[in-house]
């Protein structure tokens, strides 16, 4: 998916586990099929999951990122009414793999891509409960400071313009350009709230048609609360979308900012992953098409 991407195999993971966590060496290691773009994931036995960053990086920087993610995972678990991963350990670089890596608890369920929940009002209401639970916790004065998605929509102008140009043969870019021009100026008066910020279908787990867990906590922080509205367009059909909105109590301004954040995320994935991660690219196309229809 990425230039210089690190290759991680079952055999490599087995060796790292044996060397660094010998108490787990008898547990079976299995690769987890994933549409994710940041980590290769492997199960260790039935209760653990190892996550290996697949993009080359500085060892100290990756170590800090994994420690920050572990802190975020602990904080999210204290807020969430649904299961989320708990940090267990951080591995060190070893034979065949040059970076630190993380071990978390495994959260059982079927990813929403494969669970037929796009039209489920019950699943939409469950997810709204999760979003509202995060928003309800005090931020203790924290504010969003990143240059990424989560502050003001206009901060994404340059990125969106570049991505629109790269997507000209894939979708109606002229219509999307007009839509972005409208969404980008949606006002914001709400303060930052705790947000997952990456509620993609691959990060939502279902069991028996209900929300069973939420994974991939690396982007969890305080930000524009409308960031967590993205499933309205990347997953739900119009009926479930309306149930999600009603359960959240989103007004028109909040909802349109959510459309803007869903747009900014999807337009980047559409062209970038068209060959290397077709599921992500198709999800982006679905999202952008849903936004055009809803506008």
Buried (B, 14 or more C-beta within 10 A) or exposed (E): BBEEEBEBBEEBBBBBBBEBBEEBBEBEBBEBEBBBBBBBBBBBBEEBBBBBBBBEBEEEEBBEBBBEBBEBBEBBBEBBEBBBBBBBBBBEBBEBBEBBBBBBBBBEBBBBBEBEBBBBBBBBBBBBBBBBBBBEBEBEEBEBEEEBBBBBBEBBBEBBEEBBEBBEEBBBBEEBEEBBEEBBEBEBEBEBBBBBBBBBBBBBBBEEEBBBBBBBBBBBBBBBBBBBBBBBBBBBEEEBBBBBBEBBEBEEBBBBBBBBBBBBBBBBBBBBBBEEBEBBBBBBBBBBBBBBEBB
